[in-house]
Amino acid sequence: MAGKDSMIFKKPKYSRLQVPIVLGLLVGASVPLHAAYRVDIDAPQPLRQVLQDNLDLTRYQERKDLDDEQFTFMLDTVAEQVLQLTSTEGYFKPVVKVAVDTKDAKKIVTLHVAPGPRTVIARVDLDVTGAIVKESPSRVASLKENWRLPAAQPFRQADWDIAKDAALEDLKRQRYPAARIAQSEARINPDVSEAELSLQFDSGPGFTLGELNIHGTNRYPEEIIRNVNPLHPGEEFSIERLLELQRQIQKTPYFSNVVVSIKDDIEHPDLAPVNVNVTELPAHRLRAGAGYSSDTGANVLGRYSYYNLFDSAYVLDSQVKLEQQRQFVTLGVDMPPNARGYVDGVSVSDERTTLKGIDLRDVRIGIKQARSFEKYDTAFTLDYYADDLQQIDNTPLPPDAIALPGKHRALVPGYAWARRDVDDPIFPRSGNVIALQTGFGVKGILTDQTFLRAFLRIKQYVPIGKRDLMIFRTEVGANQTTGSNADIPASLLFRAGGTDSVRGYSNQSIGNLQNGTVFPTKYLLSGSAEYQHWVLPDWGGAVFYDVGTATDNWKDKTFYQGVGAGVRWRSPVGPVNADLAYGVQARQIRPHISLGIAF
């Protein structure tokens, strides 16, 4: 921080402080010091804690190697130290009394501090110079209006420093990164307990952003960074825009660390180069993990990624996940972002799920073109589904069963869109997350039945006070077809129930129930309301109500309800929830737990 920063005050006479100190020394000098001593401070909070933490007398009271000379020196200088410390809290006329007694061969120092009147701000003179005065007078007015330490407020050194820094950062965030404090002064008059503050900011010139200047790339090409760059040469400097570029680079799988900055050279404010310094990740990455979910049981995970396939930054990603009721293997290759920031990729996966009398195997082959923006993602997809649905117990089906065992296929062009407008991507407290998926199939084009599919999920976060939180969730899904629903691949249909659906019911246990087997359905509708109270920053509790259905016929629908309570933990790797829920229709209590350990 540049510029003059000073505090000036008229020094009062402190002779009245010295007499009690001298008296205390006369008492203490007659007893040699051979052991640690104790200090009792008589002062109002928060001054007592400030003195306890910072006075030499208190910091060294457990030392047993101090001699009488050192002890006497600390007593002799305690009044000066008290004045320095109380001044930071706005008390410039403290009255200090020190008494030293001996008890059981141990010295007891009693320090009485009467802080006197607290200094109040009488006047604030805030001035701004530089290009901002002509270019943005409204920001100058806003800076003065939002000044954090106005007249009539108590004066504290910490508040004074915070107010100056906050105003300076406000200037620097947008267009004026070279802004500085040209002059600051706190003039204290302890005789009347008043402070006059004087402060001058110099905004410097307005800056615009230029081309990227990239450092640190070796294995991966610079074009990756340039292709995801949201900045435009000539646009106004903004810290938020630089952070947006940083986040876009970090979303790619190639870099472990990204630092974005500009040189605030006031002689060259136009088209200032944007410096991007990156640290590359190794080309190979191997991960493994183990965990447990109340929906699908214990699991183990293995994942291998290679980020420089063909020496062209193609990403090969392979994954195997084995759960008690679900097994999943996938292999995909993604190209680096193209000039428009889109990532093209191909993938193949094989998933098998055994739940509620259904043995479902889903083989999928797909291509995609996806792009991740600051707050939302889009993807165009073309997936081929080959499903094999079988009953586990081979119980005969009634003639009106809509979903039927057998092999079904579909070629599905699709579009996915998601928006994340939350205050924190990992532990959100306000905002919402919206996800939309659409797709269709045409009979005869590698598809058994013509259909149109749509799925919408919305999650809304509403803060209540500083600690409490409401979370609302809704899901809507539908498959529309003029023919038989039984020929649509089961992985494109819907079932409900479980940790992320209707708690109080086992995973995917809500659907078309036929002879104990739960078949997937055409429609899905569910919702949830949850209230969270956080006792500690990382620990809280919740109560919730869930309701939902998965059905083929709205006339015969049944809405299943679940209520319960749980514990919430903001773990280092993300949120962990442990719930106990009661399924009203099922008349059962079920735990819902999800946790995992990566290694």
N, C-alpha and C positions, 0 to 999 in steps of 0.2 A: 504494500500500500504506500503510495507516494504522498508527499505533502507534509505540512506541519501538523502535528497532533500534540497538543499540550494541555495541561491543567494549571491554572493560576488561582491562588487563593491567598487572602490576607491571613497571616499567621497570628493567631491569638496568643495571649499570655497563658502559659501552662504552669506557672509557679505553684498553683494550688494542687497540681498533680504530684509535685515532687515531695511535699512534706510527708504524706502517707507512705511513700516508698521508702524514704529515709528511716522512718520509724520501724518499718518492717525489717530493714536491714540490721538495725541495732539489735532487734530480738534474735534474728537468725545468726548473727556473727558469733554469738557466744557458744554455739554448738557446732563442733566439727562435723563435716559431711563425710560419712563413710559408706552410705548405702543409697539406693534409689529413693526418690522422694515422690510425693503425690501432690497433684494440683487439683483444687476444686475451683471451678469458675462460676461465679454468680453474675449472670448477664441474661438478658432476654434472648429468646430464639428469634431469628436464626443466627444472631451474633455469637451466641454461645458456641454453636457448632463451628463457625468460622474461626473463632479463637482457638477452640480445641484442636482443630486440624492444622493450624498454621503457626502458632506461637512456639518459639524455641523451648520455652519452659515445659510445654506439654509434650512436645515431640521427643524430648530427651529425658522424660521423667522416669523411665525404666532403666536408664543407664546407671551402672554401678561404678564406673570408672571416672566420674566427675569429681573434681576437687572443689574446695571452698571458693577459690578464685573464679573458677568458671561459673559456679552457681551464683555467686555475687554479681558477676557481669550480666547474667541473664536477667536477674532481678533489676539491675540498674537500667537495662534497656527495654524492659517490658512495656513501659508507658509509650515509648516511641513506636514499638511494634503494634501495640493496640491501636494507636492513632492511624497508622498506615492501613491496618485491616478494617477498622470501622469506617475509614474514609471511603473505601470501596463500596460500602453499603449506604453511603450518604450521611454518615454521622461524623462531623468534623470537630465536635467539642466534647469528647468523652471525659468523664471523671473516673480516674483509676485509683483504687486503693489496694495495697498488697499487705498481707499479714502472713508471718511465718511462725509456725508453732512446731513443737516436737512431741510426738506420741510414740511410745514404745521404740525409742531410738530412731524414729523415722520422721523426717521433716514433712510437714503438711503446709503447703502454700495455698492460701485462699486469695483469690483474685476477684475483687468486686469491680464491675464495670457498669457505670451509668452512662449510656450512650449520648444523652442529651437530645436536643431537637433534631429531627431528620431534615436534611436539606431538600428543598422543593425547587423545581425548575420555575424560574420567574419569566424567562424569555428564551425563544429559539429564533435565531437568525439563520435561515437556510437559503443559500444562493446556488444557482446553477449557471455555468458558462459552457461555451462550446457550441458545436453545430446543432445540438438538440434544441437550442433556444429558438432558432428560426425554423428548423425542419419539423419539430414536433412539440409545439408549445403545450399541447394537451398532456403529454407525458411529464413535462415539467410541473404542470399543475397537479397531476396525479401523484407525483413524487412528494410534493409538499403536503398534499391532503392526507396521504397514507403514512406520513412520518410517524414512527412508533413511540417517540418520546416527547409528547407535546408539553406545553406549559401547564403548571399545576400538578404535574406528576412528580412522585419522589425521584430523587436522583440516585442512581447506583452506577458504579463504573461498568459493571457487566452489561446493564441495560443500554448504556451509552455506546459501548462497543458493538453490541448486537444491532442496535438501530442504525449505526453508521454502515456496518457491513451489509445489512439487509437492503438499505437504499442503494448502496453501490452495486450489489448484485442485480438489483432490479434494472439499473441502467445498463449493465453489461449483458444482460440476457438477450436483448434485442437491439441490433444495429450498432451499438456503441461498446465493443469489447475492450477498447482502450480507456474507458472511463476511469477516473481516479479521484481520490479525495485531495483537493488542492490545499485545503487548510481546515483544521478543526481545533476548537478551543473550548474548554469548559472553565469558565471563570467563577470561582467559588468565593462567596462572602460568608464566612462562618459566623460573623457577628449577628447576621440577620437570617442565617440558615437558608440562603438562596443561591441558585446556580443560574448563570446565563450561558447558554450554549450558542456557539457560532460555528457554522459548517458551510464549506463551499465545495461543490462538485464540479469537475471539468469533464464533460462528456467526451471530449475529443471529436474526431471526424466520424461520420457515418460510414460503416463498412459494407461492402457487397462481396459475395462469394465468387471465387474463380474456379479453375479446374482442379481436379484431384492431383495430389502429389503423393504417390503411394510408395511406401517403404516396407521391406520385410518379406516380399514375395520371392520365392525361389522355386518351390515344387509346383505351386499352383499359379496359373496365369493371372495377371492383373485384370483381365477382362471380366473375371468373376465379380470383382468389386465394382468395376465401372458399370456392369450390366444391372446391378441392384441399387445403384446410386439414385436416390430420389431428388437430389439437388439439381438446380439449374444455374449455370453461370449468369451472374448479374443479379441474382436474387439477394434480398436484404439478409444480412447476417442474423442468425438466430441460434442460440445454444440448443434449443429444442430441435431444430432442423439438423444440427450436427449429431445430436443424440439419436435422431431417427436414422441417419446414415449408419451410425455405429450399430444400432439394433438390427438393421437390415443385413449388415455384413455378418453379425453374430448368428443370424438365423441360418446362414449357410453352414455346411458341415466341415469347412476347411480350416477355420482359424480358432485358436484357443483364447486369444486376447486381441482386442481392437482399441486403439486410442485415436480419436479424431480431434483435430485442433486447427487453429489458424495462428499466424504470427501477427500480433496486433501492432504493426508498424504504422504509426500515424502519418508517415511520409508517403505510404502507399496503401491507402484504404480501399481503393477500387479494385475489384476482382482479386481479392486476397486469396492466394492458393490455399486449398484445404488439404492439410497434411493428414495422411492416413498411415498409421504405423500398426502393422499386424504381426502376430506370432502364429506360424503355421502349426497345425496339428500333424502328427505323424501320418504316413499314408495308411498304416494298418492299425486297426483297433479291435480288440477282443474284449467282450464283456460277458459276465455271467451273473446269475442272481438266483435267489430263492425267496419264496413268499407264501402267503396264505390268503385265500379269499373264502368267505363263507358261502359264496355263490358256486365256485367250482373247485374248492378244496386247495390242498397244498400244490405248489408248483415249483418248477425249476426252469431257468431261462438261460439260453446260450445265444450269443449274437456276435457275428463277425462282419466288419465293414472294411472296405478297401476304397480309399478316396481318390485314387489316381489310376484307375483302370485305363488301359491303352495309352498310358502317359498323357492323358488328355483331360484329367480331372473328372472323368466319369466315376460315379459312386456305385460300387457294388455293395449291396446290403443283404445279408442272409440272417435268418432268425429261426430258432426252434424254441417253442414253449410247450412244456408238458405239464398239464394239470390233471387232477384226478378225473374230471368229467369233460375235459376239453384238451385236444392236442392240436398244435398249430405249427406249420412250417411255411416259410415264405422266402422268396428270392426275387430281388429287384435290382434294376440298373437305372440310374438317373443321370441325365446329361447335366453339365453345368448350366447356370442361367444363361439364356440367350440375350440378345440386345434389348428385348422388351421386358426382361426380368423373369420370363417364364421358364420353368423346368420341365423338360420332356422326359418321360420315363416309361419303362415296361416292367411288369411284375407277374409272377405266378405264385399261387398259394394253394395249400391243401389243409383244410380244417375239418376236424371230426369232433362232434359234440354228442354226448350221451346224457340226456336229461328227460325226466318225466315220461319214460316209456318210448322215447324217440332216439334213434341212432341216425344222426344226420351227418353226411359227408359232403363238403362243399369244396369243389375244385374251381379255382377262378384264374383266368388269364386276362390281363388288362393293360391298356395303354392310357397315358394321361398327359395333360398339359396343365400345370398348376403354377400359381404365383402367390407369394405371401407378401401382403402389404403391411403397413404399420398397424392398422387395426382390423383388417379383414383379409381373408384368404379366398381365392377362387380356384376352381378346378374343372376342366372338361375331361370327361372320362369315356372310355369304351371298354366295357367288361363283358367277358363271356363266362356265364355261370353254368356249371354242370353239377347238379345236386343228385344225391342218392339218399332218399329218406326211407327208413325201415323201422318197423315196430320191434322193440326189444323182445316182447313176450309173444308176438305173433297172434295176439287176440283178434278174432274176426271183427271186422268193422261193420257198423250199421249201414244200410244203403244210402242214408242221407249225409254221410261224411263228406265234407268239402275238400279237405286235404287228404290225399291218398299216398300210400307208400309207392315207391318206384323212382325211376330216374327222370329228371326234368331238366330242361336247358333253356337258356335265354341269352340273347345278345343285346346288351343294354347300353345305349348311349345315355350319358348322364351329365348333370351339372351340380356342383356343390358350392355352397357359399357360406362363409362363417364370419361373424363380426365379434370382436372382443373390445368392448368399451368399458373397461374396469380400471379402478385405481391401482390395482396390484395384480399382475398376471398369475402369481402363485397363491397369495392369500387375499383375495379381493374382499372389499367391504362395501363398495358402492359400484353401481353400473350394471351392465348386463352382458350376457353372452348369447348369441343367436346363431343357430346352425340350420341350414336348409339343404335338403338333398332331393333331386328330382331325376327321373329316368323313365324309359319306356322300352317296350319290346314289340316287335311286329311278327305275327305268326308266319312261319315259312322261311324267315331269314334267321336261321340257326336258333329259332325260338318256337316253343310248343304252343304258346298262347299269347295273343295280343293283350297288352295291359299298359296302364300308366300308373306310376308309383310316385308318391311324395311323402316326405318326412320332415317335420319341423320340431325343433327343440329350443326352448327359451328358458334362460335362468336369470333371475333378477335378484340383485343384492341391494338391500335397503338398510343403511346404518341407523341404529337407534342409540343416541348418546355416544359416549366414548368407548363403551365396552360391548354393547349389545348389537345384535345383527339379525335381520330377517332375510330368509332366502326363499324365494318362490320359484318353482320349476313346473313346466308343462311340456308334454310331448303329444304330438298328433301325427298319426301315420295312416296312409290309405293306399290301397291298390284298387284301381277301377278297371274292370274288364267286362266285355260283353259275353265272354264264353265262360268255361269252367275255371274256377279258381284253383282246382287241383293240379293243373298243368303248369302253374307258375312255380319256379324253384322256391323251395321252402325258406332259403336264406334271404329271400326278398319279401317274405311275409313277416308277421309280427306275433310275438308273445310278450307277456308282461310278468312282473314279479322279480324281486331280488333287491340287492343293495342299491342300485342306481335307478330303480323303478318303484314298485310298491313294496315297502318293507313290511315284514310280518308274514311274507310268503317266500317260498324257495324260488330260486332262479328259474325264470321262464315257466312257472307253474300255472300262469293264467293264460288261457287260450281256449281252443276248441277241445273240450274234454270228451273223449270217447273211450268207454270201457277202461278207464284208468290211464289212458294215453292222452297227453296234451299236444294237439296239433297246432301249428301256426295258423294265423287268421288274416283276414283281409284288412281289418281296421285296428287301430290302437289309439287310446286316449288315456292319458294319466296326468296327474298333477300332485304337487307337494307344497306344503308350507312348513318351514322350520324356523324356530326361534333359538338363537344362540346367546349365551351369556358367558363372557370371558372373565374368569376370576383372576387369572394371571395373564401376562402377555402371550404365553404360549399354550395355556391350558384353559379349557372351557367346557361347558356342558350345553346340551341341546334337548329340546322337545320338538316333536314333529307329528304331522298328520299327512298320510299319503292316501291317494285314491286313484283307481284306474281300472281299465278293462281292455281286453283284446277279444274281438268278436268278429263273426262273419255276418251277423244280422243285428241291426240296432234294435229291432223289436224285442229280441230275446236277450238283450245284454244284461249283465250283472256287474255293478260297480263294486269292486273289492276295496275295502278300507283297511288301513293299518295305522296304528298310533304307537308312540314309544318315546324313549329318551336315550341319550348317549353321551359319550365323552369325546371331546375334540382336542387334538394336539397338533400344533404347528411344528412339525418335525423339521430337521435340517434339509430333508429331501422332498418335503411337501406335506399337505394335510393328511392326517390319519384319523379315521372315524371308527368308533366302536359303539354300536347301537344294540339295544334290546327292544324288539318291536312285537306288538300283539296284532295278529291278523284277525279282524273282526269276524269275517265269514268263515275262515278256517278254524277259528277258536284255538289258536296255537300261539305260543311265544317262540320267536326265533332270534338268534343273535345275527348281527350283520357286521362283519369285521373285515377290513382290508389293510394289509400291511406287507411290506417287502424289504429285503435286504440285498443290496447290490455289492458284488465283490469282484 
